[in-house]
Structures are given as C-alpha cells and as structure tokens.
C-alpha cells in the first residue's frame, strides 16, 4: 500500500521562491525514496492540495511547508484532509531545527550578543499563528541567549517597523532573523525595513539544510499516525 507525502506550500509567482521550495521537496524525495512525494499548493500555483490528494493511489499525509498555522491550514489543508484516506500533519514550526537554521543565518551575518535580534514573521490574523510564532521566538531567544521580540509584516500583531524603531532607540545594531520559508513578498518587505541587517529566509536556493528535510519527514510520521487504515480498501476518486 502506497502512502504519499503531499508537501504543500502556499504557492508563489516569485521564481526564486519556487526554486527554493521545490529544492526542499526534491531533497525529501532523495532522502526517502520509498515514499511517493507530491508537491501541492494552497494558492497561486497548481496542483491545488485538493487535486493532489485526489490523485494519490492509496493513503496520503499532507505536510504543510509552512512555519505556522493559519487560514490556509485551517481551511484548505484541513478541508483536503477530510477525505477518508488523508491526514494532515502539523506545520513545520515551531521546532528546534528551524531555530538551528535561524542561528546559522545569524552567524552568516556576523550577529553578536551586542545586537538586538528581532524575529520577522509573515502577517496573520489567526491567534494560533501568533501563538506558534511566539513559541518560535522563545526557542530562538533561549538558543541565542538574549531576548527576541516578534515583528510582523502584514496582518495583526506588532508591526516589524515598530519593533525595529524601538530597538534602534537603544543605539545597538538591529538584526532581523527571517522566520520565512522562502524569498518573496514578505521577505522583500523585511529587506526594505529599517533594520541594519536582515538574514536570509529558511530556504533561499537549491541547497537545503538537512535538518529541514528531517523535520518534513518527522511531520509526515506524525501525520501518518492519524491515518484511518480502515480506508485502505475503500475506493476513492482517482483522475489519471
């Protein structure tokens, strides 16, 4: 019986972001050749997550390639997971492996404990998303050894511009740690902020941190534990 991993990202029309996300999916395929790995999206790109799970032959686990829950998880991904042969895994964040990647990015820009570090996140109006990002900031602060505030680009929550302005009043260098999956609209807004330095997103090219690959596979395993194995022999619509 085939169990498919449906790696589902937001979708984007930014070529660099498409390359970065697809590189992660390809790295997962390479690390787990026994799995049938599909790429799907909740917006902008095709196939949609609904189409992708209808095309699988067997059971499927949707793994959101998203750092936090929100509208698309609650509506698109959970809606697709209502099918008997499908389950949805948790989002990638918060997780120590994302923290490790952000620490690596901070090291790349030469950040020190004399800097003010701000976690820069995509905007959301979802309370669960804010709670998840707050935990991510706490994990980064614990690993970094200094407080880390959260600033958002868009949505609700404290705007990153306000956090940067407050931090700049200390006359210390302000470094934004990007809590974003890939380049694109939100990263461009972070890059255009008044921060002294903005780190690269979690994915920014064809090279993928092995920790992110293991994170996707662990989320797949978590989602697999929620599968309804009684649906194995139940027919479902497959469009070839």
C-alpha positions in Angstrom: 0.0 0.0 0.0 1.4 3.4 -1.1 1.5 6.2 1.4 2.0 9.5 -0.3 3.6 12.6 1.2 1.9 15.7 -0.2 4.2 18.6 0.5 2.0 21.6 0.5 3.3 25.2 0.4 1.5 28.5 -0.1 2.4 28.9 -3.7 4.1 31.9 -5.2 4.8 33.7 -8.5 8.3 34.5 -7.4 10.8 32.3 -9.4 13.4 32.2 -6.6 10.8 31.1 -4.1 9.5 28.4 -6.4 13.1 27.1 -6.8 13.7 27.2 -3.0 10.5 25.3 -2.1 11.0 22.7 -4.9 14.5 22.1 -3.7 13.2 21.1 -0.3 10.6 18.8 -1.9 13.3 17.2 -4.1 15.6 16.8 -1.0 12.8 15.0 0.8 12.3 12.7 -2.2 16.0 11.9 -2.3 16.1 11.2 1.5 13.0 9.0 1.4 12.9 7.1 -2.0 10.4 4.7 -0.5 7.8 7.5 -0.4 5.6 8.8 -3.2 6.3 12.6 -2.7 3.9 15.1 -4.4 4.2 18.9 -4.4 0.9 20.8 -3.9 -0.2 24.4 -3.1 -3.0 26.3 -1.4 -2.8 29.4 -3.6 -1.2 30.8 -6.8 0.3 27.5 -8.2 -1.1 24.2 -9.3 -1.9 21.5 -8.4 -4.1 22.5 -5.5 -3.9 20.4 -2.4 -7.4 19.1 -3.1 -6.4 17.9 -6.6 -3.1 16.4 -5.3 -4.8 14.2 -2.7 -7.4 13.1 -5.2 -4.7 11.9 -7.5 -2.8 9.7 -5.0 -3.0 5.9 -5.2 -3.5 4.9 -1.6 -3.2 6.9 1.6 -1.8 10.4 1.9 -0.4 12.7 4.5 -0.4 16.4 3.8 2.7 18.0 5.2 2.3 21.8 5.3 5.5 23.5 4.2 4.5 26.4 6.4 6.1 27.6 9.6 2.8 28.4 11.4 -0.9 27.5 11.3 -3.4 30.0 9.9 -6.2 30.4 7.4 -4.8 28.1 4.7 -4.0 25.4 7.2 -7.4 25.6 8.9 -9.4 25.9 5.6 -7.5 24.5 2.6 -5.3 21.8 4.2 -7.8 20.6 6.9 -10.5 20.7 4.2 -8.5 18.4 2.0 -7.7 16.1 4.9 -11.4 15.5 5.4 -11.1 12.7 2.9 -11.1 9.3 4.5 -7.7 8.3 3.1 -5.9 11.6 4.0 -4.5 13.1 7.2 -2.8 16.4 7.9 0.5 16.8 9.7 1.3 19.8 11.9 3.1 22.8 10.4 6.9 22.8 10.4 7.1 25.3 13.2 7.8 25.8 16.0 10.8 23.4 16.1 14.4 23.3 17.2 15.5 22.6 13.7 14.0 25.9 12.4 15.8 27.5 15.4 19.1 25.9 14.3 18.6 27.3 10.8 17.9 30.8 12.1 21.0 30.6 14.3 23.1 29.6 11.3 21.7 32.6 9.4 22.6 34.9 12.3 26.1 33.5 12.2 26.3 34.2 8.5 25.7 37.9 9.0 28.1 38.1 12.0 25.4 38.8 14.6 26.6 39.1 18.2 25.1 39.4 21.6 25.6 43.2 21.3 22.9 43.2 18.6 19.2 43.4 19.1 17.6 40.4 17.4 14.1 40.6 16.1 12.2 37.6 14.7 10.5 38.8 11.5 7.4 36.8 10.6 4.7 36.9 8.0 1.4 38.6 9.0 -1.6 36.7 10.1 -4.9 37.4 11.8 -5.0 33.9 13.3 -4.5 33.6 17.0 -3.0 30.1 16.6 -0.4 31.6 14.2 0.6 34.3 16.6 0.9 31.7 19.5 3.1 29.5 17.3 5.3 32.4 16.2 5.7 33.4 19.9 6.9 30.0 20.7 9.4 30.1 17.8 10.7 33.4 19.2 11.1 31.9 22.7 13.0 29.0 21.3 15.3 31.3 19.4 15.8 33.5 22.4 16.7 30.5 24.6 19.2 29.3 22.0 20.6 32.8 21.3 21.0 33.7 24.9 19.1 37.0 24.7 15.6 38.3 24.4 14.0 38.1 20.9 10.9 40.2 20.1 8.5 39.4 17.2 7.6 41.8 14.4 5.1 41.1 11.7 4.9 42.2 8.1 1.2 42.5 7.5 -1.8 41.0 9.4 -2.2 41.8 13.0 0.4 41.7 15.7 3.1 44.3 16.3 4.4 45.6 13.0 8.1 44.8 12.5 8.7 48.5 11.7 7.6 49.4 15.2 9.8 46.8 16.8 12.8 47.9 14.8 12.2 51.5 15.7 12.0 50.7 19.4 15.2 48.6 19.1 17.0 51.2 17.2 16.5 53.7 20.0 19.0 51.6 22.1 21.7 52.6 19.5 22.5 49.0 19.0 22.6 47.2 15.7 19.2 45.7 14.8 19.3 42.3 13.1 16.0 40.7 11.8 16.0 36.9 11.8 13.7 35.9 9.0 11.1 33.4 10.0 10.0 32.9 6.5 10.1 29.8 4.3 11.5 31.4 1.1 12.1 34.7 -0.7 9.1 36.6 -1.9 6.7 39.4 -0.9 7.1 39.2 2.8 10.9 38.8 2.6 11.1 41.9 0.3 9.2 43.9 2.9 11.6 42.7 5.7 14.6 43.6 3.4 13.1 47.1 2.8 12.7 47.7 6.6 14.9 50.0 8.7 16.8 47.0 10.2 20.6 47.1 9.9 20.7 43.5 8.8 18.1 41.0 7.6 19.0 37.3 7.5 18.2 35.0 4.6 14.9 33.0 4.8 14.9 29.4 5.9 15.1 28.3 2.2 16.8 30.6 -0.3 18.3 28.4 -3.0 19.0 24.9 -4.2 21.0 23.9 -1.0 18.7 22.6 1.7 19.6 22.3 5.4 19.3 18.5 6.2 17.6 19.5 9.4 14.6 20.8 7.4 14.4 17.6 5.5 14.3 15.6 8.7 11.7 17.9 10.0 9.4 17.3 7.0 9.8 13.6 7.4 9.1 13.7 11.1 5.9 15.7 10.4 5.0 13.1 7.9 5.4 10.4 10.5 3.2 12.4 12.9 0.5 12.7 10.3 0.8 9.1 9.4 -0.2 8.2 12.9 -3.5 9.9 12.3 -4.4 7.9 9.1 -7.5 5.9 9.0 -6.2 2.5 7.9 -9.7 1.1 7.6 -10.0 3.2 4.4 -7.2 1.3 2.7 -9.5 -0.8 0.6 -12.2 1.9 0.2 -12.3 3.3 -3.3 -11.8 7.0 -3.9 -11.8 9.2 -6.9 -8.5 8.9 -8.9 -8.2 11.0 -12.0 -5.4 9.9 -14.3 
